Amino acid sequence: QSTPPQSPAFVPRTWSLTLAPKAIATLEAMVPSYSSPQTVWLACWYAFIWRMMEVTDLVVGVAYNGRHYDDLKETIGPLSQHLPLRLALNSTTSFQALLAQVQETTEQLEAMQDYFSWDEITSDDNIAPFLPFCFEYHKQAPNCSDDCESTLSFTIDHCITYFERFRLKLGVEHDDSGIHLTLHYDAAAFTADYLKVLAGQFQTFLTQITALDPASSLQMVMGHISLLSAAAKEKLLVEWNDTTDTPNNLKTQLIHQAFEAQVQRTPDAIALVFQDQSLSYQDLNHRADQLAHHLQTLGVGAGVMVGICVERSLEMIVGLLAILKAGGAYVPLDPAYPPERLAYMLTDTAAPVLLTQQALLEFLPSLTATVICLDGDELTVPATIPTTIASPDAADPGKSPTADSPAYVIYTSGSTGQPKGVVIRHGAVLNLAHGLDQAIYQSLQSQDAPCKPLRVSLNGSFSFDTSVKQIIQLLRGHTLVIVPEGDRYSGSTLLDYLNRHQINVLDCTPVQLGWLLEAGLDPAATPDSDLKAMLVAGEALAPSTWQQLQSWDGVKVFNLYGPTECTVDATTCCVQAAPSPATIGRPIANTQIYILDTDKNPVPIGMTGELWIGGAGVALGYLNRPDLTAARFTANPFGDGLIYQTGDRARYRPDGNIDYLGRLDQQVKLRGFRVELGEIESLLNAHDQVQQSVVVLREDNPGDQRLVAYVVPTQSESGAGAESTPSTLDSSILSHSLKRQLPDHMVPTAFMGLPRLPLTPNGKVNRKALPVPPADRTGSDRPYTAPRTPQETILCHIFAQLLKVPLIGVHDGFFNLGGHSLLAVQLVAQIQSQFQVQVPLVSLFQHPTPAQLAQLMQQSQPGDTSQPWPTLIPMQTQGDQPPLFFIPGAGGNVIYLHTLAQQFVGDRPFYGLQPKGLDGTEDCDDLVETMAQRYITAIQTIQPNGPYYLAGHSFGAKVAYEMARQLRHSSGRQTSERQSPEAESNPSEPDVLVIAVDTIAPRLPKDSQHQMEEWQWLEMALGQAEGLYGRAIGVQGDQLQQLTSEAEQYDYALQKLIAADILPEGTLVQQLRGLMTVYKLNNQMDYVVDPNDAEPIPLALIRSEQGFGDDVELPQVDWCQRDDLGWQDYGDRAFSVRWVPGDHHTMMTAPNVEVLAQHLKDILS
């Protein structure tokens, strides 16, 4: 329990020890005939330090007087030094074996003492190196007696001289009067209170060794020697765990019953506040009763789990209470989680009902559960419903919930790759409310108005257990103020919210606390603030923050600790009342804390052990995981019930407070979220790019925590007989794969490829030896290469400014580092400004790095805008499945497909195809057939043979279909008759698949509606650009019509497109005219294929749920009113229709594009 020295100061102090004469005699009787008493005392001290430290490798300094040469024996002055002694010791080593080791090693050490010097050893902390634990044995010469030949009489006075620094040292002095033991310690590292405890533990250790006869003592093994006296064990197990405080109703009441009792006491008091909305206790109770009745009609009762996936709102609390009132257990689900994770949780809980909101429906996974929208019309309840809900299962009391019934299931990170559901009972939640009331809330209420409610923030995430301790303040009559999502992630906005809503109690993580301190939170500067207390939990407080908070007056700060498996919080302390350094305090009411060794024996004060928790807050276990439950929840060997193995390292202080020392395993806390690093590693290791991985939480800069994944890529064969080499690591593929399966906070922000992981001598991954990732290069999958030319230097600077990444190398990809289509527009504009070179937007997909762009610009002259735009655009090239070729809509520009292309990273390459004429210099294609032939030529340059997977959005779908027809014809396929299955499987013909995205089949010729004036074409194109790019352009048709000339209309439209970041600065009117020419021609192209003459082609249709918009009227023909929009008549027997949220344009943008991509992948597979 020593504190690392902060300065070179060394403050030596002593503590005398006494040992019974019998014990000393036993120890001396154990000295081997070939050895000395020094050997026994050194063995005892080494074994004691080893037990207290619980390390596998221990070095103890042994003092040697330095007078082993005859010439030095009579030299006056201190010549002593500490020499390092290392022994091989484990829990099964006997004391006799230890003595033999000590004797042998000290003989070697004495012979080699000339060869040890501190000169060759350096220290990282500017403090001269030293051995922290030392030993010195000294046998004093006898006093000169009266019959001495000399007439000079002398005595020896004891004077302590310290020749080297240490932290703790045992001094053994042997003189005529016997053995004297002294603990020498550095008061800068240890307190006197702890030395008193430590001395008692050493005495207990020596007493244990000498309790038997010498022969038996020699056979004792180190792991079985106790360090605890009976009195010390009583203090640890009983006295400090005497927290019993159980009101009469705590063992029988349910959560909602406690709430209803509060409703009876304060029906008109404000219970909930969210933004400008509020509910009284009576109104909240009534709304929850109505919903509970509805849930019971759907089969919700005791033990039934109900999912609740809602945004922060009043409905969030109404739904929670209603589930409990109906007899069920609520399962909070974060709407931000990936659909796969939500689906797993709903399946694992077998939830028959899901409460949600209408806006979230499109983001939920496919469900078998009954879905109730809390803001929908289906909750209209008949007026005959009573104002209070009947007791659940009143007809069969045996099925009614009890205090031991599940109240909620909250999922935490799991090391197997799947989260695990923690089941918490009603009684545990009520005990938490009682414990926090006793430890915190009663001290916050004024003695003059003890019943005045406090305004308590609901700041924590609803899907994490921290929200529970805030919500249960409704059971005590307080007002719960829900902090909006947007105000939780900024110190200034959160502080402003606290002030505006007169918050009295804020629950937050240390990260949020740091934001608030940066934003100016200071009780001394705002003595009139309503804030009375802050409850900080989720991860450890930094020492500097702890010291800052200790000086606060007027706002109490409480540090809380507890795992989800023990109902949120198990210990607490008031920071201002606790000593430094930071502590997690003592257990709350009806909670027991045990700090145990690996054999489940209590460890002494100051010694590190694993923290176990018992008492009323312990969970029922993990849902559907009896194996894991049995492994972590075991019978309490010291009392009743179960104890939970937290996996946390901790130790007791002499005053009974507890120090939290981190994790035993690889679970960490990141911004208040509990993260199982093994879960991330499990998913990474399952990826085909990864041979081995390890994930760590790094804080290379104070306060900047981030997850870093170190990956050994899979081996790729260089050829026959060639050596395997690591394949290139593409971090964007790995990041995208993890984002599909994990919440954002669990996805590493940096990936670092290594040829191998560093190992410790025993073959385990040496996490301490993992290199620091290059600063601020999150997302880069390439090692840093500095700019080599002035052009590259400027380009790297532009990249850094736009992407907000300080360090850019010449091989870093624009899109890998977070670039998107709108930033790409700004990049092209800055290139035009700096170099007077017009780079086509689409060229960024082919030349995404500063090095490649510099090379591209060398091929252009300043002012040159005539670079032809390529037909085939590689928008993402990662993946080993056949590529997908995608044709855009009538506008022809593939840039809006960027977000869709990124969804295929690691799955298959994604190529865009764009028509001639977009640059404003080439003639446009005027027939679909001509365009299709040119596209086929382009794709066959990279893929000469099938299978060909073609997709098109809007107009592009017709081009894709024509490409498929031509590919079939080119192979000699007869189109006049439908082919048999045998013919369809003919290997000589190319495989072709067409996916049409939101367009009608090619069955009708164009009509006169496309004969429009130029300003109308501009208005229509700008409207579609707003939808595709999600940017407001703000151009109305009448504004364009009022301009006197077509040139003015184009100038005006161009400036608006540039201002909206859809086109880059420097774009010429000629280029806009090229875009518009393509847009008009594509919209006016006639392309009709009679379905009776069409050969059936493997085909699928994906539609937008909101359709083409109110201004688009579909032709009034029967096939156009069908779900398949007429395409089924062109497809083979496997034809299918799928739906995507959004309209014709927004289906192509986030978040809807993720659904579109998944449908495309499903069809392709």
Buried (B, 14 or more C-beta within 10 A) or exposed (E): BBEEBEEEEBEBEEBEBEBEEEBBEBBBBBBEEEBBBBBBBBBBBBBBBBBBBBEEEBBBBBBBBBEEEEEEEEEEEEBBBBBEBEBEBEBEBBBBBBBBBBBEBBEEBEEEBEEBEBEEEEEEEEBEEBBBBBBBBBEEEEEBEEEEEEEEEEEEEEEEEEEBBBBBBBBBBBBEEEBBBBBBBBEBBBBEEBBEBBBBBBBBBBBBBBBEEBEEBBEBBBBEBBBBBEEBBEBBBEEBBEBEEEEEBBBEBBBBBBBBEBBEEBEEBBBBBBBEEBBBBBBBBBBBBBBBBBBBEBEBBBEBBBBBBBBBBBBBBBBBBBBBBBBBBBBBBBBBBBBEBBBBBBEBBEBBBBBBBEEBBBBBBEBEBBBBBBBEEEBEEEEEBEEBBEBBBEEEEEEBBEBEBBBBBBBBBBBEBBBBBBBBBBBBBBBBBBBBBBBBBEEBBEEEEEEEBBBBBBBBBBBBBBBBBBBBBBBBBBBBBBBBEEBBEBBEBBBEBBBEBEBBBBBBBBBBBBBBBEBEBEBEEBEEBBBBBBBBBBBBBBEEBBBBBBEBEEBBBBBBBBBBBBBBBBBBBBBBEBEEEBBBBBBBBBBBBBBBBEEBBBBBBBBBBBBBBBBBBBBBBBBEBEEBBEEBBBEBEBBEEBBBBBBBBBBBBBEBBBBBBEBBEBBBBBBBBBBBBBBBBBBBBEBEBBBBBBBBBBEEEEEEBBBBBBBBBBEEEEEEEEEEEBBEBBBBBBBBBBBBBBBEEBBBBBBBBBEEBBEEEEEEBBBEEBEEBBEBBBBBBBEBBEBEEEBBBBBBBBBBBBBEBEBBBBBBBBBBBBBBBBBBBBBBBBBBEBBBBBBBBBBBBBBBBBBBBBEBBEEBEEEEBEBEBBBBBBBBBBBEBBBBBBBBBBBBBBBBBBBBBBBBBBBBBBBBBBBBBBBBBBEBBEEBBBBBBBBBEBBBEEBEEBEBBBBBBBBBBBBBBBBBBBBBEEEEBEEEEEBEEEEBEEEEBBBBBBBBBBBBBBBBEEEEEEEBEBBEBBBBBBBBBBBBBBBEBEBEBEBBEEBEEBEEBBBBBBEBBBBBBBBBBBBBEEBBBBBBBBBBBBBEBEBEBEBEEBBBBBBBBBBBEBEBBEEEEEEEEEBBEBEBBBBBBBBBEEBBBBBBBBBBBBBBBEEBBBBBBBBBBEBBE
